[in-house]
Structures are given as structure tokens and as C-alpha cells.
Amino acid sequence: MLSYNLIITNYFLSNTKNFMKPLKILLFSLTLLVAFLLLGSQFLTYDASIISEKNSSPYYDYHALHSRDGIGKFYLGREIAKVMGHQEFLWLERPSREQQENPQKLLEVLNIKPTDTIADIGAGSGYFSFRLASLVPDGKVFAVDIQPEMLDIIDFFKKENEVNNIETILGTIKNPNLPKNMVDIVLMVDAYHEFEYPREMMDNIVTSLPPGGKVILAEYRRENPLIPIKTLHKMTEKQVKNEMDFVGLTWEKTEEILPQQHLIFFTKI
Ligand SMILES: C[S@@+](CC[C@H](N)C(=O)[O-])C[C@H]1O[C@@H](n2cnc3c(N)ncnc32)[C@H](O)[C@@H]1O
């Protein structure tokens, strides 16, 4: 009788196990799917309206499903980042930036002459414009931004500190509105990856330089996932070189002297 009971119980258990197996797999898959969707929604968004811009330019691709930090527009395989709003200008002026970015070291390798004309494009609150201005007492800095509020901040600090060699310029998303052939050095710090029309911007920037003029970009290193900056706000050296090559600039050198950023030099031949 006992052995008969054992046989029945075993039969029942093994059948239950067989029955539970697909259920377990189903539950596991559902959990994975929910986790994936929850995680994905942190990083991704869907915006079909961007698709209407398809065919508006040969340079860009548009994807409705894209990163939350981007605009759904892609240039040479890179999704363009959202613009950092002027409300966040205090972040640009954070004291820890000295240690994170070492701006002094950046300025030292630019090889600036006191008579140079320098354009700081995507100048923000002027963190670099003012440092550059002190290095060109007989030259000039054009501080360019598309947000008038940022230029207001620069104009305020200009007055406060009696700085006379910075000219603020309100650019458009396609054109920094610089005078032609007048700029010796164009500097873009943590800004280029936000340009909504990088191709048009760069074509106009190249026009502002005489032959021999320099374009210098500082961008957080995307190759290093441990650098605590949003992915789309970082760039690989390879991507920067690709995009500058596309507008006819010649790579000169990359200085890996900064704690977290590439500093990449190009020349207009
Ligand atoms: C992250 S902030 C960096 C500001 C500054 N370079 C610095 O290092 O403190 C990027 C700035 O680029 C500006 N920007 C974005 N697209 C631009 C464009 N097409 N032309 C000029 N400025 C632009 C934004 O308005 C923003 O002020």
C-alpha cells in the first residue's frame, strides 16, 4: 500500500514539474520583458513627429525611437544631444569644474598670441570666454551662443569686471554669424555635440577662418563609460575626426592632457 502511494505521489510530482516548467519559463520571460521595458523607458523615448523632417536634408537621419537625451536626429551615425538650457548655467560655473576639466591646462596648450581673434562657440555663461579674453589683451573674443539668456549673463559679467574685449554674438542653429576670414581660433568646449545642424554650423565656421586658422574641440571621452556624463554629451575621438574631415578640416593633433576630455586640433588648409 505504501509503495503504491509513493508511486502515485511521484507520478503526480513529476507531472506537476513538467507542467510548471513552461509556466516558469513564461514567468521568467515576462519578468525580463517588464524589466527591459522599465529600463528602456528610462533611456529611450518615442516621438513620431521627428519623422516628418526626413528628406529635409541629405546629411541627417531621423529615428522616432531614440535616446531621451537626444533629439532623434543622427549625423554620421551619432545622435545629436539636446541643448543644455540656460537655467542650468550655474552648473557651468561649478567650482568643481577646475578639478574635473582643468581649464588652465586646456588654455596653456592652445598656443594663443595676445593679438589673436578667438571665437568661443557655444559659449554658455562665458566660462572660457573670460579666461580667453585675459590672454588676448590686444585681440578679441567672440562669444557665440543661440540662447540670448546666456549672452545676457556674459554681458552682465563683462560690465561687472570691466572686460572690453569680448563681443557677444547671437547665433542661429545653423550659423554662428561670425565675420568671414577674421577668426584665428575657433574653440568649442562641451558644445559641438549639441549643434542641431552640425554640418551647416561647421561650413559657416570654416568660412570664418582664414587658411591656417584653427578649430579646437574639447569633448568628454565617450570611449570611457566611467566618465559620469550622459552618453550623448560625450564623443569619441574617431567620431570627431570623421565629422571634421567631412567639412574639409585637417586633423593636426589630439592632446590627451585633460582629466576627462579629448582636446582635438584641426586646421583649415
Ligand atoms: C554645455 S554648454 C557649454 C558652454 C561653455 N562652452 C562651457 O564650457 O561652459 C553648451 C552651449 O552650447 C550652446 N549651443 C548649442 N547649440 C548651439 C549652436 N548651434 N550655436 C551656438 N551655440 C550653441 C548652448 O546654448 C549651450 O549654451
The ligand as an ORCA input file, in Angstrom:
! r2SCAN-3c Opt
* xyz 0 1
  C      27.079     72.535    -22.303
  S      27.048     74.212    -22.740
  C      28.794     74.599    -22.708
  C      29.053     76.079    -22.509
  C      30.522     76.511    -22.489
  N      31.232     76.155    -23.689
  C      31.253     75.969    -21.302
  O      32.115     75.099    -21.481
  O      30.949     76.417    -20.178
  C      26.680     74.202    -24.476
  C      26.253     75.533    -25.035
  O      26.190     75.426    -26.456
  C      25.133     76.224    -26.909
  N      24.723     75.814    -28.264
  C      24.030     74.722    -28.660
  N      23.866     74.736    -29.999
  C      24.481     75.832    -30.469
  C      24.679     76.393    -31.765
  N      24.188     75.797    -32.861
  N      25.372     77.546    -31.886
  C      25.881     78.146    -30.781
  N      25.727     77.672    -29.529
  C      25.041     76.531    -29.377
  C      24.052     76.028    -25.863
  O      23.105     77.065    -25.908
  C      24.894     75.999    -24.575
  O      24.990     77.276    -24.016
*
